[in-house]
Amino acid sequence: MPGKRSPALIDLCQGEKIKSGLIWITHTVEMTRHMEGPEQSGAVHLITALLLLLLQEVQLAGRLGQDGGAWAEVESFVEKALVMVRSGVVGEASYHLTRALSIVTKVDGRAMQTLRDEGLL
């Protein structure tokens, strides 16, 4: 139907985008462990900016998707990762990003099942 959107489709699309972001940011965090001085400082600024962008995408998913509770949980883990980065313990952010990734993967799975059930996938 034209004009009708499926919250499950939004969850799936946002989930794929957010998973990619989480993976890229986690890799950047891991690379930062081997940096020092200005190089590390620049990486921390980049990670902070990426986390803030990712938070916006998670919040959008929470408003438009069908799995608001899960997106709130993802948002909490991304915020915790941001706190770790801003506190100077960048490497600790990986734990929280990995937890967020696990939740997003489950959201994607539920969204795909819903879309299959609706005959849209």
Sequence and secondary structure as in RCSB ss.txt:
>XXXX:A:sequence
MPGKRSPALIDLCQGEKIKSGLIWITHTVEMTRHMEGPEQSGAVHLITALLLLLLQEVQLAGRLGQDGGAWAEVE
SFVEKALVMVRSGVVGEASYHLTRALSIVTKVDGRAMQTLRDEGLL
>XXXX:A:secstr
 TT   HHHHHHHHHHHHHHHHHHHHHHHHHHTT  HHHHHHHHHHHHHHHHHHHHHHHHHHHHSS HHHHHHHH
HHHHHHHHHHHTT GGGHHHHHHHHHHHHHHHHHHHHHHHHHTT  
